[in-house]
């Protein structure tokens, strides 16, 4: 942790999500002076397997005592040989605030099992797009990248929005947001969360194309983590959306969602095993070759910006002398491919995919190109191409090789059941 000052009381807490289920033996904290008088005896640590934003009770790990503080190090030893859970929660015993500056926190214990499905953030590293952003380092990917070093910040305009493709259909129980805004604690006061099956629609028509999960009505403080249980009936859909129903800018550190997958074997993410291209040349002149390996297009990291302070997760292809350029994604078997999800580089340039053919191909048949088509006339950094074709690889062909193909992430959705080479001509 980067030396924050945390504010604790009985009702104001700080929690750490361990992302799995542990038997926690203890916690060590490195504090920064000055240490507020009486703060240590008021501290206590709880362990829970549920998100503390939605929880009313948790198991006590240990209470702070002055004798456990030595040279600004503070230790908590959980009682009874450890307490099991996924979340470590820090609180103070009083309603008035205690302030503690923390340099580092470490927890030690025994791994028991993966996180419960209901405690797995289904938005983590999922592709995003938004109505606007103030600059390249505040693009929408910052809301789902799992890092508090980045964030999303829109420009000031009417009804700003952020959308996330969950790549599967979910029954969404909870949406959570870590609020960033350091200037106006009430800027996100009216934020609304939606779930939809539609990739694109006018946000002013959200009642027609989505279901409301939540509508915030209370002050939302800077740095506060807040979770909303979705309204009943529980919304079901593929896309999670948050927006402000007014003219304003809005900013969030992280956005999370928790829910239950609705099985859809006809439109599931298909296993990708590799990617290659017919040239050794990438499409980014200012990047070294080792930063542009073709595997970057399928690394499951939707960081679609070319900025030195963010991990570079884009790649591409460049063929000169008017030769045709090819970039290919390989599946682990033959499938009925329904849809290609493409995440392009920001700022978005429609010319990047001018004269590009997207084809589903089959290694068991003679070379042929079965083409996919753009699902909507709306052109943005997040695009869907519909196919309904059988194959084991997807190729992007640039007709005029003097231009570049640039890809940041490719997802392939289709019928979950693989086809064998004998029966692949029969579409079920």
N, C-alpha and C positions, 0 to 999 in steps of 0.2 A: 504494500500500500504506500502511496506517496504522501506521507506525513500529514494526513488530514486531522482536523480537530472535529471530533464527533460529539454530538449532543445527545445525552441519554437521560431518560426519566423512566417512570414505571410504564408510561404509555408511548414513549419514543425510544425505539430500539435500532440497533444496527445488526444485520445478519450476514452470514457468509454461507453461500450455497456450495456444498462440497461436491455436488453433481453426481453423487453415488451414496450408498448406504454404508455407514461406518459405525464401529464401536469406538467412540471418542474417549481417549484416556485423559487428555489434558490440553490446555491452550497456553502458549507463551505470548506475551505482548512486550514489545519494546516501546516505552513511552518517552515523550519529549518533555523536558521541564519548561516552565514550572508546572508542578502537579498540584491541582486544586486541593486545598485542605478538606479532608473528610470524604474525598471522592472515592478512594479505594475501598473502604468498608461498605460503601453503598452499592458497589458493583456486584452483579451476579450474572452467571452464564447459564443459559438453558440450551437443551438439544431437542430438536423436533424433526420428525420425518415429513412434516407438512409445511407449506409456505407460511411463514409467520404473519404475512399480511392477511391471511385468511384464517388464522388459528387463534383460539382462545386460551388453550393450555399447552404447556410444554414441560418436559422433564428437567429438573434442576441438575446441573452439572456441579457447580461449585459457587461459593460466595467469596468475594474479595476480602482479604485481611491485610493490614499494614505490614505484618511480618513477612508476607510473601513478596514484598517489593524490595528489590536489592539492585542498586546501581541502575535504576530506571527500568529494570526488567521485572515484569509481573507475571506470576504463574498461577494457573488454576488447575487443580487436579480433580477430575471427576470422581465422584464417590462410587462405591460398590463395583470397582473394577471396570468402570467405563459406562457411558450412556449411549444408547444406539440412536442414530438418526442421520439426517441429511443436512440439516440447517443448524448452524451455531448462532445463538442469539445473545446479544449483550444488552443488558438493561441496568437501570439504577433503581434503588428501592423507593425513591421518593418521587412525588409529583413535580417537584421543582427540578430544574435541569442541572446536571453535572456535565462539565466540559473536560474532555481528555484529548490530548494530542498524541497520536499514535504513529510511530515510525514503521512498525512491522508487526504482523500477527502470524503465528504459526500454530497449527493444530497437529496432534499426533494421535494415532489410533490404529485400528485394524480394519481393513477393507472387508466388507461382508457380501455385498451384492450390488448390481447396477441399480440405478434410481428407479422408483416406481414410474410407470407410464404417465400417471397423472402429475408427476413432478418433473417431467421432461419438457423442456422448452421447445415447442414445435416450430418456432420462428428462427432459431439459431442458425446462422449462415444460409438462410433462405434468400432468394433473389428479391430485390425491392425496386421500386421506382416511385417517383413523387411528382407533384405539380410544379415544384421549383426547388432550387437550393441557392444559398448565397454565394458559395464558392466551391471549388473542386474538392476541398478537404471536408466539406460539410454535406456531401451527397448522402442519399438515402441509405446506402449500404452501412453507414455508421450506426444505424438503429438496430441492426441485427447481427453485428460482427462479434459480439461477446466481449468487446473491449470498451473500457471507460476512458480510453485515451482519444477516442473518436466519438462523434455525435452527429445527429442530423439537425440542420437548421434551414428552414425555408426562407424565402423572401416575403416581404409584406404584400399580400394580395388577398383577394376575396376567396374564402373557403379553401385555404391551403390543405393539402392531403398527402398522405403517405400510404403506399400499398405494398403488401407482401404476398408473394406466391408461395403457398405452403406445399405445392407440388402434389398434394393428396387432398382428399376430402376429409374434413374433420368435423366432429361435433365439438364445438368450442365451449368450454366451461368458464374459462377465465382469461382476461387480457390484463397484462401488467405493464406499467411504464415507470422508468426511472426518469424523473423530471430533471432537466438541466437548468432551465432559465434562471440565470443569476440576477437579472435586471427587474423582472416583474413576476412575483410569485403567483399572481392571478392570471397571467397570460394564457395558461392552459386550463383555466377554470371551466370553460365550456366544452372541453374536448370530448368527442364522440367516437366510439368504436363500433365498427360494422363487420359483418361476415357476409361474403357474397360468392356466388358461382360465376360471376361475370368479371372478366379481365378489365374491360373498359366500360365506363358509363359516366355520364355527367353527374358530378357529386350533388348537384341540386336536385337530382332525381333519385336519390339514394333510397327513398321509400319504395320505389318500384323495383329496384335491382339488388337490394340487399336486406339483411335483417340486423336490427340494432342489438349489439351486445350490451353496451353501457352508455350512459351520458353523465359525465361528471357534473356535480352541483356544489362542490365544496372547494375552498382554497387549496391549491396544490403547490406546496412550498418547493423552493429550489433545493435540489438534491434528494427530494422525497421519493421513495419507492411506494407505489400504490397499485393494488390489484383490485379489479372489479369482477365479481361474479356476473356472468351474462344473464340477461333477462330471460324469462320463460315465455314461450317455449325456447329451449336451448337452440341457438342458431347453428346451422350446418352449412358448410361451404368450403371452397378452396382458397379464397383470398381474404386476408385480414386487412382492414383499412382503419386508419384514424384520421380525423380531420377537425378543423375548427370552423363552426358555422358563422363566421364573421370575417371582416377584413383585418388580417393580422399576420404576423409571422409566428411560427411555433418551432420549438426545439425540444428534442428528447435525447437522452443518453442511450437508453436501451428500451426496446419494446419486446415483450414476451407474450406467449400464449400457451395455454395448457388445455388439453382436450383428449378426445378419443378418436382414433382413426376409423373412418367408415370405409370398409373394404370395397374396393372397386377394381376387380381384376381386369377390366377392359381399359383402364387408364391409370396404370401404376408406373412409377419410375423403373426403368429397365437397367440391368447391370451393364456398366461400361468398363471395358478392360484396358483400352489404350486409345491413343490418337496419333496420327502421323500426317505428313504433308509431302508434296512432291518437289520440295525445294529446301535447301539449307538456310534460306534467307527468311528471317522473321519480318514483320511489318512495322517494327518500331526502330527507327534509325538511331535513336539515342539510347537504346538498351543493348547490353551485351547479349551474345547468342545464348549463353547459359540462363539468362533471365527470360527467354522466350521459347522454352521447350514446349512442344505441342501438348504435353500432358497438362499444361496450365488451363486448357479449355475444359477439362473434366476433373479438376481437383476439388470440386465441391466448395470452392471459396469464391463467392460472388462479389469480389472487390473490383468493380469496373471503372477504375480511374488510373491514370498514369501520373502518379504523384510520388515523389521520392520518399516521403515519410510513411507510406502505406505499402504493405507487401504487394509486389507486382504480380497479379494473377491473370494477366491477359497474354494472348499470343496471336499468331496469324500466319500469313503466307504471302510471299512476294515472288512472282515469276516475271522476268523481264523478256525483252524481244518478242512481245505479243504472244507468248506461249500461255496456254491455259493453266491457271493455278488450281491446285486441289488441296483440300484439308479434309481428313476423314476421321470419323469417330467409329470405333469398333465395339459391338456388343458381344456378350459371352455366348450367344446362341442366336438362332433364327427366331424372330418375333414378328407379330403383327404390330407394326409401329403406327400409333395413332397421332402423335403430336411431337413436334420439336419445340423446345423452349430455348430461346436464344437471348442472352444478355450481352448487350453491346457496350462498347467503350463510351464514356462520358467525357466531354459534352457530346451528345448524340449527333451523328452526321448521317443523314439518309443515304448519302452517296457511297457509304461504306459497303452497302449491299446492293448497289445498282449493278445489274447484269450478273448477279450471283444466282446460280441454280442450286437448290437443295434437293438432293436425291437420296432415296432409300435403295440400297443395292443388296445383292445376294451373291455370296461367294460360291454357291452351289449351282449357279446358272451362268450362262454366257453374259459378258458385260452388258449391262443395260442400265438406264437411268429412269427411275420412277419418281416423278417430281412431287414435292409438297408445295402447298400454296399458303400465302399469308392469311391468317384467320380474320383479320380486320384491316380496314383502311387506315386506322390510327397508327401512326409510326412513332414509336418511342423506344427507349433503350431496352425494354422488356417486350419481346415479340413472340407470338405463337404461330407455328406453321402446322397446318393440318395435313395428314397423310393418308392413313388407313391402307398401308402397303406392307408387304412381307419382305423382311430382309435382316441382315446381321451387321450392317454398317450404314452410316449416314455420311454422305460426302457433300462438301461445299465446293462448287466449281465457279471460278471467276472467268467469265468469257473473255474479257480483255485482260490479259496477264500483266499489262503495264500498271494496273491498279492493284491495291492491296486489299486483302481480306483481314479483318481484325475481329477476334473473338475473345470474350472474357469468360463466358461460361456457357456450356451447352448441356441441356437435360433432354433425355429421350423418354417419352411416356408411351405406353402401349399395353397390349394384352399380356398379362403376367405369365401365362403359360407359354413355354417355348414350343416351337414347331421343329419336328425332325425333318431331315432332308427328303424323306420319302413322302410324307404327307403334307408338305408345305404348300401345296397348291389348293388345299381345301381351307377356306376361311370360315371359321366358326363364328 
